[in-house]
Amino acid sequence: MIEKRIIDEFIAPYYRDKDIMHNMWHIELVRRQVEKIIAIGKYEVNRDVLELALAFHGFIYREEEKIRVFLINNGVNEEDIEVIIKVAWESQRPEVPETLEGKILHDAHVLEGGKTYTVVKTLITGSVRGQSLEETLSFMQKNVLGANKCYLPETIKMCNEMNEYTEAFYNELVDGIR
């Protein structure tokens, strides 16, 4: 569809100033998880849509119009643009994806670094935001514990294991610092 180099040149500025858990490395982790899910489920998918939606998922909520212009300027037809935008939105954690590509990208985003990753990501992100440990743990309790959900048969068990691990880690940490 569009050369990877051109996509990377467009998206790089949107990820450059993000913290280490949300930068271009994050895109690569999610990409790897997408490939694992496709292989496990033996899914036939539109890889162009998945690749573009993945590239845009970290800033779709702020720059949808710029993304649309980029796609138009690179010869993507209106029908494909709508699907790409939909899948990018479906990848967001609170969304309930409808398309197969959206479910794959959503679940890959949730599971990006394995079951321990949610804990690490929450702690690092809290630190980068200047939160105290107590503030980060409060955020974790309100927004992370039990909040992750996956939608594909192949990913539901992995997600449940991740949620259980995160809750056990949280409880042990809170008990230890009391």
Secondary structure, DSSP 8 states (H G I E B T S, - for coil): ---HHHHHHHHHHHHHTS-TTSSHHHHHHHHHHHHHHHHHHT----HHHHHHHHHHTTTHHHHHHHHHHHHHHTT--HHHHHHHHHHHHHTSTT----SHHHHHHHHHHHHTT-TTHHHHHHHHHHHHTT--HHHHHHHHHHHTTTT----SHHHHHHHHHHHHHHHHHHHHHHHHH-
